[in-house]
Amino acid sequence: MDIESSPNKRMMTTQRYFPTLIAGLWIIFFSTTFSDLWQRWVQWDGALAHGIPVIALFLALLWKTGRWQRQHWFKPALEASLAATALLGTSLLWFLAYAVNIQIIEQLLLLPALIFTYALLYGWKTVFHHRILLLFPIFAIPIWGSVNGLLLNGASLVVGELVRLFEMPALIQGNSIYIPYGHILIADGCSGLRYFVIALTLAYLIGYLNGYREPKLLLTMAIAATLGLITNWIRIFVLIVIGYHTRMESSLMTDHELFGWVLFGAICLPAIYLAPVHRYDNARPLAGKSSGALSLAPTFAAIGAMALGPLFGLFLNWSFGAVAAQDSSAPPSTPQAVMPVAVAAPKGGETQIERLRESVFVRKDVYHRNYLDEKLVPYLPRLFNHEVWLKVTDEVQTIGGHSVSYQILSEKAGNKQVAQLQWFSVGGHLTASRVEAKLLQIPATLRRQNTFSIITLQVRCRSSDCERAQKLLIQQAERELNS
């Protein structure tokens, strides 16, 4: 029996708001991923503090679209087959990411899971009609942190040039600016990521509400992103000027969050007010003939396909429980030597540091995953203190058939240099890439290999080119990799 043919008014109301109900089921089915996102959203000082309003607005705007028509570009059976295959694949990929605890992949698969469910229920033409709204939740997912380093480098470059332009007495080294009265560090939180993402979110929302099509929407977002970055550059430069003229004694030097948002509002609010309005109803029904009303069997099939991955996740938790780490070797000894450059490894590991001949330092940080909901590869931040050290060389080399990261670290406001080789071991597989290390969790988990290691080799440079230090590192790395 078709839902549309029923005289029951409650059934008609359900059909009218069924897209929103599907979104509600989406949140319930993938609640473990949304729970992780919630922990990010409630960090109000982070780059995703707007996550909760984004999801709330998405649901409200989805509710406003009302009843969706079923319309297709091709034969309904062909479109349904493609959508069902894509949905099942997405749901199972989510399960795989959940099994190895790669949260970012779980989070990135949320949107495709919802979109493919709508495509299976309503057809690809209908999904394309609502495409701009359906992509809106992307601003609540923490993919934007991947550009933080790029934004930080850009802020350091622009602010450094402004300092030179205004002929302020300052020494500029990377993201550190030394003025006569102190050290100003353009840290990760000063990259402007928050202003950048929120400016993009506001521009996207304005574009949707004003009915912009893609070209105009992209232009609006480009303008908003530029304004957000300019806001951050001005904020940092003004703080440097204030620090210089107040001898670093102004309260703004330690508490400048409110100042940044006031400046953001002063720059971006006029742009929002002046944004052109295009009268276009995003909730208007599609032109053309509908393919008929939703049927119960296909509807339950679509919901079941979306829920398949989460159901497998529940079964995995129930059947496996605690997962003991396979590596039962004795824990490394307490560190005795001190590395030339301290390694900012994540907490929870067992650390061993050795000083070998020719002053080659070897550090091993070993992590064991004891439970399924623990990460095999922990979050890997910048693995050195960037307030003290500056990375002047960063490249990937191949030693013994394995890729390793070669870096030269230079002391800021000093003359020390340290050469370093570093790589990761995930279940016995070696890589120099953080991204690849995350992906290697999948085969490691399937083989029940639950050990992750960070191996770091360092030698102090005795000359500016670090050539001898590099040779010593390579020789020791070959021994380590062949052992």
N, C-alpha and C positions, 0 to 999 in steps of 0.2 A: 504494500500500500504506500502510495506517495504521501509524503508529509503535506505537500501542497493541497492535495485533494481532501484532506480531513477538514470537517467543519468545525473542529474543536478550536476555539479561539486561543487557548493556551498553546496548542501546537503551532499555530500561526505566529504567535509571539516568539516562541522558541526559534522558529525558522528565521524570523527577522533579525534576531540577535545571536544567531548561531555562530557567526565568525568570532564574536567576542567570547562565547562559551568555549570554542576550540582553543582560543588563546589562554583561557583559564586552565583548561586541561593540560595544555603545553607547559604551563608553569608548574602544575602539580606533578606531572610525569617526570619532569627534569628538575625536581625540587632539590636534589643534591647539588646540582650545578648552580641553581639560583641561590642556594644557601651560601655557597662559596662567594658568589657575586655580592650577596647581601653584606658579607663581612668587608668587602671592598667599598661598597656604597656608603656604609655608615662611618667610614673614616673621613669625616667631614673636611679634613684638611688635605685630602688626596685629590688626584686628578679625576676621580669618578664620583665625587660628592653629588653630582647631578644625576646619578644613575636611577635613584628612586623616582624623582619627578619625570624622567624620560619614560620609564615603564608605565607610570600612572597616566601620563599624557597619551602614550601609545594605546592603552586600553580604552581611554575616554574617546579618542578619535576613531578607534575601531568601532566602538559602540555607536558612534554618530553615523557611520557609513550605512547602518541599517542592514536591510536584506540584500544579499548578493545574488546576482543572476548567474546561472551556469551557462557559460559561453566558451566555445572552442575555436581554435584556428584550423585544426585538422579533425579527423574522425575521433569522436569521443573515446572509442575503445583504444585507439593508438595513444592518445594523450594520457588516458588513465594508466596504460601499461608503463609508459615512460615515467609518469609521476610516482607510481607504486614502486618501480625499481629504484628510483632516486631516493624515495622516502625510506625504503627498507635498508638501502646502503648507508644512508645518513644515520639512521637509528643504530645500526650495527657498528658503524665507525665510532659513534658516541660511546657505545658500550666498551669498545676496545680502548678508547682514550680514558674512560672511567676506570677500567681494570688496571691500567698502568699509572693512573693518577696524573695525567697531563691535562691540567685544568684549562689551559688556554685553548686547546683543541676542543675540549668539551664545550666551552663557551662559544667558540666560533661555529660549532655545528648546531647551535640552538636555532639560529635564524633559518638555515636551510631546512631543518626539520619542520618548522612551522610553515614555511612557504610551500614546500612539497606537499604537505597535508592539504593546504588550501587548493593547490593545483589538482590534487586527486579528487577533491570534493567538488570544485567549481570550474575547473578547466584553466588552461594556461592563459587564455585571453583575459579572463577575469582577474587572475593574479597580476598580469601585466598592467591592467587598469589601475590596480591598487599598489603598484610597485614602490612608489615613493614612500607611502605610509609604512609598508611592510619592512622597509630597510631602516626605518627610524631607530629601532632598538640597538643598532650597531654602535650608537654613541654611549650606550651603557655597558659595553663589553670592553675589557681592558686590552684591546689590541693597540691602542694609541701609545702605550709606553714604549713601543718599538722605535718610535721616532724621537724619544727623549734625548738620546745621545746627539742626534743630528741638531735638534733645537738648542741643546746646551752649547755645542760647538759654534752654532750660528750666533747665539747670544754673546758668547765670549769674544767672537770676532768683531761683531758690530760695536759692542760696548768698548772694547779695546781701541777701536778706531775713533770712537767719539772722544775717549780720554786723550788720545794723541791730537785730535783735531782742536780740542780746547786747551791744548798745551799744559795739561795738569802734570805736576811732577809725580810720576808713577812708573813702577817697573811692572811690565805685563808679561806673565809666563802662563800660557794656556788659559785656564779658567781662574787663575789667581792674579789679583791686582794688588800690588804693594804700594801704599801711599806713605808719606812720612810718619803717619800716626797709627798705622796698623795694616793688617792684612785683610783684604776683602776677597772672599772666595765665592765665585759664581758656582754654587753647588747644584746638585741634580734638581732640587726643588726650585731653582731659579731658571730652569730651562724655558719656562713659559708654557709648559704643557697644559696646565690648568686653563689658562686664558685661551690657548689655541683650541682645545677640545670644546670648551663651553662656547666660544665664538662660532665654531663650526656647527654645534648643536643648535644654537639660536638661529643661525642662518638657514639651516636645513628646515627647522620648524617654520620660520617665516616663509620660506619658499613653498612649503606644502600648504600652509594656510592661505597664501596669496595665489596659489595655483600655478607656480612657475613650472615650466617644462625643463628638461635636463640642461640645455645650454644656459638658460638664465639662472637656474639653480646652481650650477657649477660656478658661474661667474660670481654669484652672491656669496658662495662659500669661500671662494678665493679672496674676495675683498675682506670678508670677516676674518679669515685666517691671518691675513696681512695685518689687520687692525689689532688682533690679539697679540701677535708677535711684537708689533711696534709698541704696544702698551708695556710689555715686559721689558723691552730694551730701554724705554724711557724710565721705567721704574728703577731698574738697576743703576742707570747712569745718574739719576737724581739722588739715589742713596749714596753713591760714591761722592758726589758733590757735597751732600750734607755731611757725610763722614769726614771729608777733608776740611770743611769749614768749621765743624764743631769738634775737631780732634777726636772723632769716633765716640763722642760722649752723648750724642742724640739718642733718645729712646727708640727712634725709628731704626737704628742699626740692629736692634735685637727683636723688635716687634713691628714688622712692616706688612703684615697680612692685610689689615684694613686699608692701609694706604694703597696697596696694589689694587684692591677691588674698587676703591673710590676712583682711582685713575682709569680702571677698565670701564666703569660706568660712564665716566666723563667722555671717553673716546667712543665707546660703542653704542650708547643709548641714542645719540643723535643720528647715527647711521641706521639704527633700527627704525627710528621715527621717519626717516627720509626714504626708507625702502619703498619702491613703487608697488602699488596694489594692482594686481591683475584679477579681475572678477571671474573666477573659475571655480565651480563647485566640484570639489574632489569627491564628494559623496553622491554625485548624480548617477543615475543608473546608466548602464551601458546601452548604447544604441544597437539595434539588431535583435534577432530572434533568440529567445532563451532556449537552452537545450533541455528544459524540463526541470522539475523539482527534485530535491534530494530524496534518495530512497534510503530505507533503513539499513539494508545489507551493505551497500557500498560505504555508508557513513560509518558503521561499526568497523568495517574492514580498514578504513583510513585511520580511525582512532587506534585500532589494534596495531597497525603497522608503526604508528608513531610511538606507541608504548612498548614496542618489542625490546628495544635496547635497554630502557629502564627496568623492564621485567627481568632481563638477563642480569642486570646489575644487582637486583635484589637477590636473585638465585645465587650469584657469585658470593655475596656477603654471607648468605645463609650456609652455603656448602663449604666454603674455605675457612672462614673465621680467621684466626691468627695464622700468619705465615712466618715460619721460622727462617731466619737467614741461613743459607747453606754454608757460608764460610765460618767455620768454627775455630779458626786459628787463634792463637793467643793474642790478646790485645797488644798493640805496639807499646814500647816503653815510653815513660814520661819524657817529653822533649828536654834535651840538655843544651844543645846549641841554639844560637839565635840567628835567624835569617838576616841577611843584609837589608832586605826589604820585607817587612812583615806581610804575611799572606792573610788577607781578610776572608778566610774560609768560613762557610756557614757553621753554625753551632751544631753540636750533636755528633761530631766525628771523633775518631781516635787518631791522634797526631803523633808522628815520629819524625824527628829532625836529626840528621847526621851531618857532620862536617868531615869531608873526605880529604884526600891529599890535594895539594894545589889550591886549598881553600874553596873547593866545590861543595856547596851546600845542597842537600837533598831533603825535601820535605814531602811526606805522604800523609794525606788526610783521608781516612777510610770511614765510610758510612755503611751501616747495615739497616736494611728495612726489615722490621720484625712483625709489622701488621699490614694488612692489605690497604688500609686507608692512609698509610704513610707514603710519602714520596720516596721513590728510589733515588732520583736525582733531585736534591734540594734546590731551592731558589739560589741561583748563582749571581750575586751582585758583582760589582767591580771588585776584583780580588786583590787590590792594593789600595793604600791610603792616598787618594788623589789630592788631598790637601797638602801633602808633603812631596809627593813624587809626580813627575810628568812623564807620560809615555811618549817617547820620541821615535821609537821604531816598533811596528806591530805587523808581523807577517807570519804566514804559515809555511813551514818547511817540512820536507819529507825525510825521515830518518828511519832506516831499517824497514821501509815500506809502510810506515805509519806517519800520519800528519801530526805535527806538534806546533805549538804557537811559540814563536821567537819574539821577544820584546827587549828593548833597551829602555830602562827607567832612569830618568835624570832627576836629581834632587833639586827642588825649587829653591831659589835663592841660595844655591850651594854649587859645589863642583863635583859631587859624587855621581857616579854612574854604575848601574848594575845590569848585567846581561841575564836574561831569564829564559828558560824553556819550560813549557807547561803543557800538560795534556790531561785528559779525563779517561778513566776506565769504567765502562758500564758493563757489568756482567762479563768481563774479559775482553770486550771490544774497546779499542782505543780510538780517540778522536780529539781534535783540537777545537771543535765547534760546540758551542753551548746548545745550539739548535739540534745538531746531530746527536748530542748526548741525550737530549730529551726523547728523540725518536728511538734511540737504541733501547729505551726502557721497554718497548713493546716486545722485541724478541727475548730480552732478558727476563721479563716477567713470565712469558710463556714457557721458558725453560727453567723457571723457579730459581734464577740467579739474582740474588738480592743484595749485591755488594757494589758500591760506587766509590771511586777513589779520585782524588786530585793529586797529581804528581807534579812537583815544582822543583826545578833545578836553578840555582843562582850562583853567579861568580861576580865579584867586584871587578870592574874594569880598571886597568892600570894606565890606559891611554884613552884618548878621546874616541877612537874608532872601535874599541871593544873587540878587535879581531882575535886576539889571543883568548879572551874570555869565551868567545863563541866556539872556538875549537875545543876548549876544555869541556864546555857544555855538551857538544856533540859527542865527544868520546864517552862521557859518562852516560849520556842518554842511550847510546848504543848498548852499553853494558846493562842498563836498566831494562831496556826493551827486549834484550835477549835472555834475560834471567828468568 
